[in-house]
C-alpha cells in the first residue's frame, strides 16, 4: 500500500516563493530548507499562510513540512492532544493526495519503537491510517 502513495518533494520555486512571502532566509545550499527555517514561535503565522488560499500546491506542500517541523521543535509532552496538532491533523486529512508522502515520512512506519522516532510520529501514524483507508477506498488522487 505504501508504495502506491506517490512521492512528492519540495520544489525550488516553492521554497523561494515562501521565503519571499514570509521573510524567510533562502540559499540554494539549504538542502533541508523546510526544516531549517521552521520557527515554532511563528507557527500561527505559517498556519494562517497555509490556510489563506493564496498558495499553490507546491507551496502548501513545503509549508506543511515547515509546520510539522515547528510542532516537532516544540517538544510537547503530548503532541496529539494539542490544538496546534489538531489544526495540522485536519489539514493533513483534508488533503491526503497532497501530504501523503509527508505523513508517511513523519510516521516512521519502518520503526516499531516510537522512542526511536519523531515526537509527532505517534499521532502521525493515526493520520497515516486515515490516508491509507482513503487510498484503499478509491480516494486519494482520484478525489483530487
The first five atom37 places (N, CA, C, CB, O) and aatype in JSON, in Angstrom:
{
  "aatype": [20, 20, 20, 20, 20, 20, 20, 20, 20, 20, 20, 20, 20, 20, 20, 20, 20, 20, 20, 20, 20, 20, 20, 20, 20, 20, 20, 20, 20, 20, 20, 20, 20, 20, 20, 20, 20, 20, 20, 20, 20, 20, 20, 20, 20, 20, 20, 20, 20, 20, 20, 20, 20, 20, 20, 20, 20, 20, 20, 20, 20, 20, 20, 20, 20, 20, 20, 20, 20, 20, 20, 20, 20, 20, 20, 20, 20, 20, 20, 20, 20, 20, 20, 20, 20, 20, 20, 20, 20, 20, 20, 20, 20, 20, 20, 20, 20, 20, 20, 20, 20, 20, 20, 20, 20, 20, 20, 20, 20, 20, 20, 20, 20, 20, 20, 20, 20, 20, 20, 20, 20, 20, 20, 20, 20, 20, 20, 20, 20, 20, 20, 20, 20, 20, 20, 20, 20, 20, 20, 20, 20, 20, 20, 20],
  "atom_mask": [
    [1, 1, 1, 1, 1],
    [1, 1, 1, 1, 1],
    [1, 1, 1, 1, 1],
    [1, 1, 1, 1, 1],
    [1, 1, 1, 1, 1],
    [1, 1, 1, 1, 1],
    [1, 1, 1, 1, 1],
    [1, 1, 1, 1, 1],
    [1, 1, 1, 1, 1],
    [1, 1, 1, 1, 1],
    [1, 1, 1, 1, 1],
    [1, 1, 1, 1, 1],
    [1, 1, 1, 1, 1],
    [1, 1, 1, 1, 1],
    [1, 1, 1, 1, 1],
    [1, 1, 1, 1, 1],
    [1, 1, 1, 1, 1],
    [1, 1, 1, 1, 1],
    [1, 1, 1, 1, 1],
    [1, 1, 1, 1, 1],
    [1, 1, 1, 1, 1],
    [1, 1, 1, 1, 1],
    [1, 1, 1, 1, 1],
    [1, 1, 1, 1, 1],
    [1, 1, 1, 1, 1],
    [1, 1, 1, 1, 1],
    [1, 1, 1, 1, 1],
    [1, 1, 1, 1, 1],
    [1, 1, 1, 1, 1],
    [1, 1, 1, 1, 1],
    [1, 1, 1, 1, 1],
    [1, 1, 1, 1, 1],
    [1, 1, 1, 1, 1],
    [1, 1, 1, 1, 1],
    [1, 1, 1, 1, 1],
    [1, 1, 1, 1, 1],
    [1, 1, 1, 1, 1],
    [1, 1, 1, 1, 1],
    [1, 1, 1, 1, 1],
    [1, 1, 1, 1, 1],
    [1, 1, 1, 1, 1],
    [1, 1, 1, 1, 1],
    [1, 1, 1, 1, 1],
    [1, 1, 1, 1, 1],
    [1, 1, 1, 1, 1],
    [1, 1, 1, 1, 1],
    [1, 1, 1, 1, 1],
    [1, 1, 1, 1, 1],
    [1, 1, 1, 1, 1],
    [1, 1, 1, 1, 1],
    [1, 1, 1, 1, 1],
    [1, 1, 1, 1, 1],
    [1, 1, 1, 1, 1],
    [1, 1, 1, 1, 1],
    [1, 1, 1, 1, 1],
    [1, 1, 1, 1, 1],
    [1, 1, 1, 1, 1],
    [1, 1, 1, 1, 1],
    [1, 1, 1, 1, 1],
    [1, 1, 1, 1, 1],
    [1, 1, 1, 1, 1],
    [1, 1, 1, 1, 1],
    [1, 1, 1, 1, 1],
    [1, 1, 1, 1, 1],
    [1, 1, 1, 1, 1],
    [1, 1, 1, 1, 1],
    [1, 1, 1, 1, 1],
    [1, 1, 1, 1, 1],
    [1, 1, 1, 1, 1],
    [1, 1, 1, 1, 1],
    [1, 1, 1, 1, 1],
    [1, 1, 1, 1, 1],
    [1, 1, 1, 1, 1],
    [1, 1, 1, 1, 1],
    [1, 1, 1, 1, 1],
    [1, 1, 1, 1, 1],
    [1, 1, 1, 1, 1],
    [1, 1, 1, 1, 1],
    [1, 1, 1, 1, 1],
    [1, 1, 1, 1, 1],
    [1, 1, 1, 1, 1],
    [1, 1, 1, 1, 1],
    [1, 1, 1, 1, 1],
    [1, 1, 1, 1, 1],
    [1, 1, 1, 1, 1],
    [1, 1, 1, 1, 1],
    [1, 1, 1, 1, 1],
    [1, 1, 1, 1, 1],
    [1, 1, 1, 1, 1],
    [1, 1, 1, 1, 1],
    [1, 1, 1, 1, 1],
    [1, 1, 1, 1, 1],
    [1, 1, 1, 1, 1],
    [1, 1, 1, 1, 1],
    [1, 1, 1, 1, 1],
    [1, 1, 1, 1, 1],
    [1, 1, 1, 1, 1],
    [1, 1, 1, 1, 1],
    [1, 1, 1, 1, 1],
    [1, 1, 1, 1, 1],
    [1, 1, 1, 1, 1],
    [1, 1, 1, 1, 1],
    [1, 1, 1, 1, 1],
    [1, 1, 1, 1, 1],
    [1, 1, 1, 1, 1],
    [1, 1, 1, 1, 1],
    [1, 1, 1, 1, 1],
    [1, 1, 1, 1, 1],
    [1, 1, 1, 1, 1],
    [1, 1, 1, 1, 1],
    [1, 1, 1, 1, 1],
    [1, 1, 1, 1, 1],
    [1, 1, 1, 1, 1],
    [1, 1, 1, 1, 1],
    [1, 1, 1, 1, 1],
    [1, 1, 1, 1, 1],
    [1, 1, 1, 1, 1],
    [1, 1, 1, 1, 1],
    [1, 1, 1, 1, 1],
    [1, 1, 1, 1, 1],
    [1, 1, 1, 1, 1],
    [1, 1, 1, 1, 1],
    [1, 1, 1, 1, 1],
    [1, 1, 1, 1, 1],
    [1, 1, 1, 1, 1],
    [1, 1, 1, 1, 1],
    [1, 1, 1, 1, 1],
    [1, 1, 1, 1, 1],
    [1, 1, 1, 1, 1],
    [1, 1, 1, 1, 1],
    [1, 1, 1, 1, 1],
    [1, 1, 1, 1, 1],
    [1, 1, 1, 1, 1],
    [1, 1, 1, 1, 1],
    [1, 1, 1, 1, 1],
    [1, 1, 1, 1, 1],
    [1, 1, 1, 1, 1],
    [1, 1, 1, 1, 1],
    [1, 1, 1, 1, 1],
    [1, 1, 1, 1, 1],
    [1, 1, 1, 1, 1],
    [1, 1, 1, 1, 1],
    [1, 1, 1, 1, 1],
    [1, 1, 1, 1, 1]
  ],
  "atom_positions": [
    [[0.82, -1.19, 0.0], [0.0, 0.0, 0.0], [0.86, 1.26, 0.0], [-0.93, 0.0, 1.2], [0.6, 2.19, -0.76]],
    [[1.9, 1.28, 0.85], [2.72, 2.49, 0.94], [3.4, 2.8, -0.38], [3.76, 2.34, 2.02], [3.65, 3.96, -0.69]],
    [[3.7, 1.77, -1.16], [4.35, 2.01, -2.45], [3.38, 2.62, -3.45], [4.92, 0.71, -3.0], [3.81, 3.17, -4.47]],
    [[2.08, 2.54, -3.18], [1.08, 3.15, -4.06], [0.99, 4.66, -3.88], [-0.28, 2.52, -3.81], [0.49, 5.37, -4.75]],
    [[1.48, 5.15, -2.76], [1.42, 6.57, -2.46], [2.52, 7.28, -3.24], [1.58, 6.82, -0.93], [3.69, 6.95, -3.11]],
    [[2.15, 8.25, -4.05], [3.17, 8.95, -4.83], [4.09, 9.77, -3.92], [2.51, 9.87, -5.87], [3.65, 10.42, -2.98]],
    [[5.38, 9.73, -4.23], [6.36, 10.55, -3.51], [6.28, 11.98, -4.02], [7.8, 9.98, -3.67], [6.04, 12.22, -5.21]],
    [[6.48, 12.88, -3.14], [6.49, 14.29, -3.51], [7.67, 14.94, -2.8], [5.13, 15.0, -3.14], [7.99, 14.6, -1.67]],
    [[8.3, 15.87, -3.49], [9.44, 16.58, -2.93], [9.23, 18.07, -3.09], [10.76, 16.13, -3.61], [8.51, 18.52, -3.98]],
    [[9.86, 18.85, -2.22], [9.77, 20.3, -2.34], [10.4, 20.79, -3.64], [10.44, 20.98, -1.14], [11.32, 20.17, -4.16]],
    [[9.89, 21.88, -4.14], [10.47, 22.49, -5.34], [11.21, 23.76, -4.95], [9.37, 22.79, -6.4], [10.87, 24.43, -3.97]],
    [[12.22, 24.08, -5.73], [12.98, 25.3, -5.51], [12.07, 26.52, -5.65], [14.16, 25.4, -6.5], [12.16, 27.46, -4.86]],
    [[11.21, 26.51, -6.64], [10.31, 27.64, -6.86], [9.42, 27.88, -5.65], [9.46, 27.41, -8.11], [9.22, 29.03, -5.24]],
    [[8.88, 26.81, -5.07], [8.01, 26.95, -3.9], [8.8, 27.49, -2.71], [7.36, 25.61, -3.54], [8.32, 28.37, -1.99]],
    [[9.98, 26.97, -2.5], [10.82, 27.44, -1.39], [11.13, 28.92, -1.55], [12.12, 26.63, -1.32], [11.02, 29.69, -0.59]],
    [[11.52, 29.33, -2.74], [11.86, 30.73, -2.98], [10.64, 31.64, -2.79], [12.43, 30.91, -4.4], [10.75, 32.72, -2.22]],
    [[9.5, 31.19, -3.26], [8.27, 31.97, -3.12], [7.89, 32.12, -1.65], [7.13, 31.31, -3.9], [7.55, 33.22, -1.21]],
    [[7.95, 31.04, -0.9], [7.63, 31.11, 0.52], [8.62, 31.99, 1.27], [7.61, 29.71, 1.13], [8.24, 32.75, 2.16]],
    [[9.88, 31.9, 0.9], [10.9, 32.73, 1.55], [10.57, 34.21, 1.35], [12.31, 32.41, 0.99], [10.66, 35.01, 2.28]],
    [[10.18, 34.57, 0.13], [9.81, 35.97, -0.16], [8.56, 36.38, 0.62], [9.59, 36.17, -1.67], [8.54, 37.42, 1.27]],
    [[7.53, 35.56, 0.54], [6.24, 35.88, 1.17], [6.36, 36.01, 2.69], [5.21, 34.82, 0.83], [5.74, 36.89, 3.31]],
    [[7.16, 35.11, 3.28], [7.19, 35.01, 4.74], [8.46, 35.59, 5.38], [7.06, 33.57, 5.13], [8.65, 35.49, 6.59]],
    [[9.3, 36.2, 4.56], [10.52, 36.8, 5.09], [11.47, 35.78, 5.69], [10.17, 37.82, 6.12], [12.07, 36.01, 6.74]],
    [[11.61, 34.64, 5.02], [12.48, 33.57, 5.49], [13.79, 33.57, 4.71], [11.78, 32.2, 5.36], [13.82, 34.0, 3.56]],
    [[14.86, 33.1, 5.32], [16.12, 33.0, 4.58], [16.02, 31.94, 3.49], [17.29, 32.69, 5.53], [15.28, 30.97, 3.63]],
    [[16.75, 32.14, 2.44], [16.84, 31.12, 1.39], [18.21, 31.21, 0.72], [15.7, 31.3, 0.33], [18.65, 32.28, 0.3]],
    [[18.85, 30.07, 0.64], [20.08, 29.92, -0.12], [20.0, 28.56, -0.8], [21.36, 30.05, 0.78], [19.45, 27.61, -0.23]],
    [[20.54, 28.47, -1.99], [20.49, 27.19, -2.72], [21.17, 26.06, -1.95], [21.15, 27.35, -4.08], [20.86, 24.89, -2.17]],
    [[22.08, 26.4, -1.04], [22.79, 25.38, -0.28], [21.97, 24.81, 0.87], [24.08, 25.95, 0.26], [22.41, 23.88, 1.54]],
    [[20.78, 25.34, 1.11], [19.92, 24.86, 2.2], [19.16, 23.63, 1.72], [18.93, 25.99, 2.68], [18.04, 23.73, 1.21]],
    [[19.76, 22.48, 1.89], [19.2, 21.22, 1.39], [17.87, 20.88, 2.07], [20.19, 20.09, 1.59], [16.93, 20.45, 1.4]],
    [[17.79, 21.07, 3.36], [16.58, 20.75, 4.13], [15.89, 22.05, 4.54], [16.92, 19.9, 5.37], [15.6, 22.26, 5.72]],
    [[15.62, 22.88, 3.57], [15.12, 24.23, 3.81], [13.93, 24.25, 4.76], [14.74, 24.87, 2.51], [13.91, 25.03, 5.71]],
    [[12.94, 23.4, 4.52], [11.71, 23.42, 5.32], [12.02, 23.22, 6.8], [10.75, 22.33, 4.84], [11.4, 23.85, 7.66]],
    [[12.96, 22.37, 7.09], [13.3, 22.08, 8.48], [14.21, 23.15, 9.05], [13.96, 20.7, 8.6], [14.17, 23.43, 10.25]],
    [[15.03, 23.74, 8.21], [15.96, 24.78, 8.68], [15.26, 26.08, 9.03], [17.02, 25.04, 7.62], [15.67, 26.77, 9.96]],
    [[14.21, 26.42, 8.3], [13.53, 27.7, 8.53], [12.36, 27.6, 9.51], [13.03, 28.26, 7.21], [11.78, 28.61, 9.89]],
    [[12.03, 26.38, 9.92], [10.93, 26.21, 10.86], [11.23, 26.99, 12.14], [10.69, 24.71, 11.19], [12.33, 26.93, 12.67]],
    [[10.23, 27.7, 12.61], [10.36, 28.52, 13.8], [9.05, 28.39, 14.57], [10.68, 30.04, 13.45], [8.03, 28.97, 14.18]],
    [[9.08, 27.63, 15.64], [7.85, 27.34, 16.39], [7.14, 28.6, 16.85], [8.18, 26.47, 17.59], [5.92, 28.6, 16.99]],
    [[7.87, 29.68, 17.08], [7.22, 30.92, 17.51], [6.39, 31.56, 16.4], [8.27, 31.91, 17.99], [5.57, 32.44, 16.66]],
    [[6.6, 31.11, 15.16], [5.85, 31.65, 14.02], [4.78, 30.68, 13.52], [6.79, 31.99, 12.87], [4.22, 30.86, 12.44]],
    [[4.49, 29.64, 14.31], [3.54, 28.61, 13.9], [2.21, 29.21, 13.43], [3.3, 27.65, 15.05], [1.72, 28.85, 12.36]],
    [[1.64, 30.1, 14.2], [0.35, 30.7, 13.84], [0.41, 31.44, 12.52], [-0.11, 31.64, 14.92], [-0.51, 31.35, 11.71]],
    [[1.47, 32.17, 12.31], [1.66, 32.9, 11.05], [1.75, 31.92, 9.87], [2.94, 33.77, 11.11], [1.15, 32.14, 8.82]],
    [[2.51, 30.85, 10.07], [2.66, 29.86, 9.0], [1.33, 29.16, 8.72], [3.74, 28.83, 9.37], [0.98, 28.91, 7.57]],
    [[0.59, 28.85, 9.77], [-0.71, 28.21, 9.61], [-1.68, 29.12, 8.87], [-1.29, 27.82, 10.98], [-2.42, 28.67, 8.0]],
    [[-1.67, 30.4, 9.21], [-2.53, 31.37, 8.5], [-2.16, 31.45, 7.03], [-2.42, 32.76, 9.15], [-3.04, 31.51, 6.17]],
    [[-0.86, 31.44, 6.73], [-0.42, 31.5, 5.34], [-0.89, 30.26, 4.59], [1.11, 31.63, 5.25], [-1.35, 30.35, 3.45]],
    [[-0.77, 29.1, 5.22], [-1.22, 27.85, 4.58], [-2.71, 27.93, 4.28], [-0.92, 26.62, 5.49], [-3.15, 27.56, 3.19]],
    [[-3.47, 28.41, 5.23], [-4.94, 28.43, 5.11], [-5.48, 29.59, 4.29], [-5.54, 28.46, 6.48], [-6.69, 29.66, 4.06]],
    [[-4.63, 30.49, 3.86], [-5.08, 31.71, 3.19], [-5.72, 31.48, 1.82], [-3.91, 32.63, 3.02], [-6.49, 32.32, 1.35]],
    [[-5.41, 30.37, 1.21], [-5.93, 30.11, -0.13], [-5.11, 30.76, -1.23], [-7.34, 30.58, -0.23], [-5.45, 30.64, -2.4]],
    [[-4.03, 31.43, -0.87], [-3.23, 32.12, -1.88], [-1.98, 31.34, -2.29], [-2.82, 33.48, -1.36], [-1.18, 31.82, -3.1]],
    [[-1.8, 30.14, -1.74], [-0.62, 29.33, -2.06], [-0.97, 28.23, -3.07], [-0.03, 28.7, -0.79], [-2.08, 27.69, -3.05]],
    [[-0.03, 27.92, -3.92], [-0.25, 26.79, -4.84], [0.1, 25.49, -4.12], [0.6, 26.96, -6.14], [0.55, 25.51, -2.97]],
    [[-0.11, 24.36, -4.78], [0.12, 23.06, -4.16], [1.56, 22.88, -3.68], [-0.22, 21.95, -5.13], [1.79, 22.39, -2.57]],
    [[2.52, 23.25, -4.5], [3.91, 23.09, -4.11], [4.25, 23.93, -2.88], [4.84, 23.46, -5.27], [5.0, 23.48, -2.01]],
    [[3.71, 25.12, -2.81], [3.94, 25.98, -1.65], [3.28, 25.39, -0.4], [3.41, 27.4, -1.91], [3.87, 25.4, 0.68]],
    [[2.06, 24.88, -0.55], [1.38, 24.26, 0.6], [2.12, 23.01, 1.06], [-0.07, 23.91, 0.24], [2.22, 22.76, 2.26]],
    [[2.64, 22.23, 0.12], [3.41, 21.04, 0.48], [4.62, 21.43, 1.33], [3.87, 20.27, -0.79], [4.85, 20.87, 2.39]],
    [[5.39, 22.4, 0.85], [6.59, 22.83, 1.58], [6.23, 23.47, 2.92], [7.41, 23.81, 0.74], [6.89, 23.23, 3.93]],
    [[5.2, 24.29, 2.93], [4.82, 24.96, 4.17], [4.32, 23.95, 5.2], [3.76, 26.01, 3.9], [4.52, 24.15, 6.4]],
    [[3.66, 22.89, 4.76], [3.24, 21.85, 5.7], [4.45, 21.2, 6.36], [2.39, 20.79, 4.98], [4.42, 20.9, 7.55]],
    [[5.51, 20.99, 5.59], [6.73, 20.44, 6.18], [7.28, 21.39, 7.25], [7.8, 20.17, 5.09], [7.75, 20.94, 8.3]],
    [[7.23, 22.68, 6.99], [7.67, 23.68, 7.97], [6.79, 23.57, 9.22], [7.6, 25.11, 7.37], [7.31, 23.56, 10.34]],
    [[5.48, 23.5, 9.03], [4.56, 23.42, 10.16], [4.79, 22.16, 11.0], [3.12, 23.44, 9.66], [4.79, 22.23, 12.23]],
    [[4.99, 21.03, 10.34], [5.25, 19.79, 11.08], [6.54, 19.92, 11.88], [5.32, 18.58, 10.12], [6.6, 19.51, 13.04]],
    [[7.57, 20.49, 11.26], [8.84, 20.67, 11.97], [8.67, 21.62, 13.15], [9.92, 21.19, 11.01], [9.3, 21.44, 14.19]],
    [[7.83, 22.63, 12.99], [7.56, 23.54, 14.11], [7.0, 22.77, 15.31], [6.58, 24.64, 13.68], [7.46, 22.96, 16.43]],
    [[6.02, 21.93, 15.06], [5.43, 21.14, 16.15], [6.48, 20.2, 16.73], [4.2, 20.33, 15.65], [6.57, 20.04, 17.95]],
    [[7.27, 19.59, 15.88], [8.35, 18.71, 16.35], [9.29, 19.48, 17.28], [9.14, 18.12, 15.15], [9.7, 18.96, 18.32]],
    [[9.62, 20.7, 16.92], [10.55, 21.51, 17.7], [9.96, 22.02, 19.02], [11.0, 22.68, 16.87], [10.71, 22.46, 19.89]],
    [[8.64, 21.96, 19.17], [8.0, 22.46, 20.4], [8.26, 21.55, 21.6], [6.51, 22.6, 20.18], [8.08, 21.98, 22.74]],
    [[8.67, 20.31, 21.36], [8.94, 19.36, 22.44], [7.77, 19.27, 23.42], [10.21, 19.77, 23.19], [7.95, 19.36, 24.63]],
    [[6.6, 19.07, 22.88], [5.39, 18.98, 23.7], [5.28, 17.59, 24.32], [4.14, 19.29, 22.85], [5.61, 16.6, 23.67]],
    [[4.84, 17.5, 25.57], [4.75, 16.19, 26.22], [3.73, 15.26, 25.57], [4.41, 16.37, 27.68], [3.93, 14.04, 25.55]],
    [[2.66, 15.81, 25.06], [1.63, 15.0, 24.42], [1.18, 15.72, 23.15], [0.42, 14.75, 25.38], [0.16, 16.41, 23.14]],
    [[1.95, 15.55, 22.1], [1.73, 16.28, 20.85], [0.31, 16.14, 20.34], [2.7, 15.8, 19.78], [-0.32, 17.13, 19.98]],
    [[-0.21, 14.93, 20.3], [-1.51, 14.66, 19.69], [-2.68, 15.32, 20.4], [-1.74, 13.22, 19.65], [-3.77, 15.42, 19.82]],
    [[-2.48, 15.77, 21.62], [-3.58, 16.38, 22.39], [-3.6, 17.9, 22.29], [-3.47, 15.97, 23.84], [-4.43, 18.54, 22.92]],
    [[-2.7, 18.48, 21.52], [-2.61, 19.94, 21.47], [-3.46, 20.53, 20.35], [-1.15, 20.37, 21.29], [-3.67, 19.89, 19.32]],
    [[-3.96, 21.74, 20.55], [-4.72, 22.41, 19.49], [-3.87, 22.59, 18.23], [-5.23, 23.76, 19.99], [-4.4, 22.5, 17.12]],
    [[-2.59, 22.85, 18.38], [-1.74, 23.01, 17.21], [-1.7, 21.74, 16.39], [-0.32, 23.41, 17.62], [-1.8, 21.78, 15.17]],
    [[-1.56, 20.61, 17.07], [-1.55, 19.36, 16.33], [-2.9, 19.12, 15.66], [-1.2, 18.19, 17.26], [-2.94, 18.7, 14.5]],
    [[-3.97, 19.37, 16.36], [-5.3, 19.14, 15.77], [-5.5, 19.99, 14.52], [-6.39, 19.46, 16.8], [-6.13, 19.54, 13.56]],
    [[-4.98, 21.2, 14.52], [-5.12, 22.04, 13.32], [-4.33, 21.45, 12.16], [-4.64, 23.48, 13.61], [-4.79, 21.49, 11.01]],
    [[-3.16, 20.89, 12.43], [-2.39, 20.24, 11.36], [-3.07, 18.97, 10.9], [-0.97, 19.93, 11.84], [-3.17, 18.71, 9.7]],
    [[-3.53, 18.17, 11.85], [-4.19, 16.9, 11.51], [-5.37, 17.14, 10.58], [-4.65, 16.17, 12.78], [-5.58, 16.38, 9.63]],
    [[-6.14, 18.19, 10.84], [-7.3, 18.49, 9.99], [-6.84, 18.81, 8.56], [-8.1, 19.68, 10.57], [-7.47, 18.38, 7.6]],
    [[-5.77, 19.57, 8.43], [-5.26, 19.9, 7.09], [-4.68, 18.69, 6.38], [-4.2, 21.0, 7.19], [-4.86, 18.52, 5.18]],
    [[-3.99, 17.85, 7.13], [-3.39, 16.64, 6.53], [-4.46, 15.68, 6.02], [-2.49, 15.93, 7.55], [-4.34, 15.14, 4.92]],
    [[-5.5, 15.47, 6.81], [-6.55, 14.55, 6.38], [-7.44, 15.15, 5.31], [-7.4, 14.13, 7.58], [-8.04, 14.43, 4.52]],
    [[-7.54, 16.48, 5.28], [-8.35, 17.13, 4.24], [-7.66, 17.11, 2.88], [-8.65, 18.58, 4.64], [-8.31, 17.24, 1.85]],
    [[-6.35, 16.95, 2.89], [-5.56, 16.97, 1.64], [-4.66, 15.74, 1.55], [-4.72, 18.25, 1.56], [-3.44, 15.89, 1.43]],
    [[-5.22, 14.54, 1.6], [-4.37, 13.34, 1.62], [-3.52, 13.18, 0.37], [-5.24, 12.11, 1.79], [-2.39, 12.7, 0.45]],
    [[-4.03, 13.58, -0.77], [-3.28, 13.45, -2.02], [-2.07, 14.37, -2.04], [-4.18, 13.75, -3.2], [-1.09, 14.08, -2.72]],
    [[-2.12, 15.47, -1.31], [-1.02, 16.42, -1.28], [0.04, 16.05, -0.23], [-1.54, 17.81, -1.01], [1.23, 16.25, -0.45]],
    [[-0.4, 15.53, 0.9], [0.51, 15.35, 2.02], [0.81, 13.89, 2.38], [-0.04, 16.03, 3.22], [1.45, 13.63, 3.4]],
    [[0.36, 12.95, 1.59], [0.57, 11.53, 1.93], [2.04, 11.17, 2.11], [-0.03, 10.65, 0.86], [2.38, 10.45, 3.04]],
    [[2.9, 11.65, 1.24], [4.31, 11.28, 1.38], [4.93, 11.9, 2.63], [5.1, 11.71, 0.14], [5.8, 11.29, 3.25]],
    [[4.5, 13.09, 3.01], [4.98, 13.69, 4.26], [4.49, 12.9, 5.47], [4.51, 15.16, 4.37], [5.26, 12.62, 6.39]],
    [[3.23, 12.54, 5.45], [2.68, 11.77, 6.57], [3.42, 10.44, 6.7], [1.17, 11.52, 6.37], [3.75, 10.02, 7.81]],
    [[3.67, 9.79, 5.58], [4.41, 8.52, 5.62], [5.79, 8.73, 6.23], [4.53, 7.92, 4.21], [6.21, 7.95, 7.09]],
    [[6.5, 9.76, 5.79], [7.84, 10.02, 6.31], [7.82, 10.26, 7.82], [8.46, 11.23, 5.59], [8.56, 9.61, 8.56]],
    [[6.99, 11.18, 8.27], [6.97, 11.55, 9.68], [6.39, 10.45, 10.57], [6.17, 12.82, 9.86], [6.61, 10.46, 11.78]],
    [[5.67, 9.5, 9.99], [5.12, 8.38, 10.76], [6.19, 7.37, 11.19], [4.06, 7.67, 9.95], [5.99, 6.63, 12.15]],
    [[7.3, 7.35, 10.48], [8.38, 6.38, 10.78], [7.81, 4.96, 10.81], [9.06, 6.71, 12.14], [8.04, 4.21, 11.77]],
    [[7.09, 4.59, 9.79], [6.42, 3.29, 9.77], [7.38, 2.11, 9.81], [5.57, 3.19, 8.55], [6.99, 1.01, 10.2]],
    [[8.62, 2.31, 9.41], [9.58, 1.21, 9.42], [10.16, 0.95, 10.81], [10.71, 1.5, 8.45], [10.81, -0.07, 11.03]],
    [[9.93, 1.86, 11.74], [10.4, 1.71, 13.12], [9.22, 1.33, 14.0], [11.07, 3.02, 13.64], [8.22, 2.05, 14.06]],
    [[9.34, 0.2, 14.67], [8.25, -0.21, 15.55], [8.26, 0.58, 16.86], [8.35, -1.7, 15.85], [7.21, 0.88, 17.41]],
    [[9.45, 0.91, 17.34], [9.58, 1.59, 18.61], [9.52, 3.1, 18.41], [10.89, 1.19, 19.3], [10.41, 3.69, 17.81]],
    [[8.47, 3.72, 18.91], [8.29, 5.16, 18.74], [9.36, 5.97, 19.46], [6.92, 5.56, 19.25], [9.56, 7.15, 19.14]],
    [[10.06, 5.38, 20.41], [11.14, 6.09, 21.09], [12.28, 6.45, 20.13], [11.68, 5.26, 22.25], [13.06, 7.36, 20.4]],
    [[12.36, 5.73, 19.02], [13.4, 5.99, 18.02], [12.91, 6.93, 16.92], [13.88, 4.68, 17.42], [13.61, 7.13, 15.93]],
    [[11.73, 7.48, 17.09], [11.1, 8.28, 16.04], [10.97, 9.75, 16.47], [9.71, 7.71, 15.69], [11.5, 10.16, 17.51]],
    [[10.27, 10.49, 15.66], [9.97, 11.9, 15.97], [8.88, 11.96, 17.04], [9.52, 12.66, 14.68], [8.15, 11.0, 17.25]],
    [[8.78, 13.09, 17.7], [7.71, 13.24, 18.7], [6.33, 13.25, 18.03], [7.91, 14.53, 19.51], [5.33, 12.92, 18.67]],
    [[6.27, 13.63, 16.76], [4.99, 13.65, 16.04], [4.64, 12.3, 15.41], [5.01, 14.71, 14.96], [3.55, 12.14, 14.86]],
    [[5.53, 11.33, 15.49], [5.31, 10.06, 14.79], [4.09, 9.3, 15.28], [6.53, 9.18, 14.93], [3.36, 8.73, 14.47]],
    [[3.85, 9.27, 16.58], [2.68, 8.57, 17.1], [1.38, 9.13, 16.54], [2.65, 8.64, 18.62], [0.61, 8.4, 15.93]],
    [[1.13, 10.43, 16.75], [-0.1, 10.98, 16.19], [-0.12, 10.97, 14.66], [-0.3, 12.4, 16.69], [-1.19, 10.9, 14.05]],
    [[1.06, 11.04, 14.05], [1.12, 10.99, 12.59], [0.69, 9.62, 12.07], [2.54, 11.33, 12.09], [0.14, 9.51, 10.98]],
    [[0.95, 8.57, 12.85], [0.52, 7.23, 12.44], [-1.0, 7.13, 12.37], [1.06, 6.18, 13.41], [-1.54, 6.42, 11.53]],
    [[-1.69, 7.85, 13.25], [-3.16, 7.87, 13.18], [-3.61, 8.55, 11.89], [-3.76, 8.6, 14.43], [-4.58, 8.11, 11.26]],
    [[-2.93, 9.61, 11.5], [-3.24, 10.3, 10.24], [-2.95, 9.35, 9.08], [-2.41, 11.61, 10.1], [-3.72, 9.3, 8.11]],
    [[-1.85, 8.62, 9.17], [-1.5, 7.66, 8.12], [-2.62, 6.65, 7.91], [-0.19, 6.93, 8.47], [-2.95, 6.32, 6.77]],
    [[-3.22, 6.17, 8.98], [-4.32, 5.2, 8.86], [-5.5, 5.8, 8.12], [-4.76, 4.72, 10.25], [-6.13, 5.12, 7.31]],
    [[-5.81, 7.05, 8.38], [-6.9, 7.73, 7.67], [-6.57, 7.82, 6.19], [-7.15, 9.16, 8.26], [-7.41, 7.54, 5.34]],
    [[-5.34, 8.21, 5.88], [-4.92, 8.33, 4.47], [-4.91, 6.97, 3.8], [-3.53, 8.99, 4.37], [-5.35, 6.83, 2.66]],
    [[-4.4, 5.97, 4.5], [-4.36, 4.61, 3.94], [-5.77, 4.14, 3.61], [-3.68, 3.62, 4.93], [-6.0, 3.58, 2.54]],
    [[-6.7, 4.36, 4.5], [-8.08, 3.96, 4.25], [-8.7, 4.74, 3.09], [-8.92, 4.15, 5.51], [-9.48, 4.2, 2.31]],
    [[-8.35, 6.02, 2.99], [-8.83, 6.84, 1.87], [-8.34, 6.25, 0.55], [-8.35, 8.3, 2.02], [-9.12, 6.12, -0.39]],
    [[-7.06, 5.91, 0.5], [-6.49, 5.35, -0.73], [-7.13, 4.01, -1.06], [-4.98, 5.18, -0.58], [-7.49, 3.75, -2.21]],
    [[-7.28, 3.15, -0.05], [-7.82, 1.82, -0.29], [-9.28, 1.86, -0.7], [-7.67, 0.98, 0.95], [-9.77, 0.94, -1.36]],
    [[-9.99, 2.91, -0.32], [-11.4, 3.01, -0.69], [-11.59, 3.72, -2.04], [-12.17, 3.75, 0.39], [-12.71, 4.01, -2.45]],
    [[-10.45, 3.98, -2.71], [-10.54, 4.61, -4.03], [-10.38, 6.11, -3.99], [-11.84, 4.28, -4.67], [-10.54, 6.78, -5.01]],
    [[-10.07, 6.65, -2.82], [-9.86, 8.09, -2.69], [-8.47, 8.46, -3.15], [-10.09, 8.55, -1.25], [-7.95, 7.91, -4.11]],
    [[-7.89, 9.38, -2.46], [-6.53, 9.81, -2.82], [-6.53, 10.65, -4.06], [-5.62, 8.61, -3.02], [-7.23, 11.66, -4.12]],
    [[-5.75, 10.26, -5.05], [-5.59, 11.04, -6.26], [-6.92, 11.17, -7.02], [-4.52, 10.41, -7.16], [-7.17, 12.18, -7.67]],
    [[-7.74, 10.16, -6.93], [-9.0, 10.21, -7.66], [-9.91, 11.32, -7.13], [-9.71, 8.86, -7.57], [-10.71, 11.88, -7.88]],
    [[-9.79, 11.63, -5.84], [-10.64, 12.68, -5.25], [-10.12, 14.07, -5.51], [-10.76, 12.47, -3.77], [-10.79, 15.06, -5.21]],
    [[-8.96, 14.15, -6.05], [-8.32, 15.43, -6.28], [-9.04, 16.17, -7.32], [-6.9, 15.27, -6.66], [-8.65, 17.29, -7.67]]
  ]
}
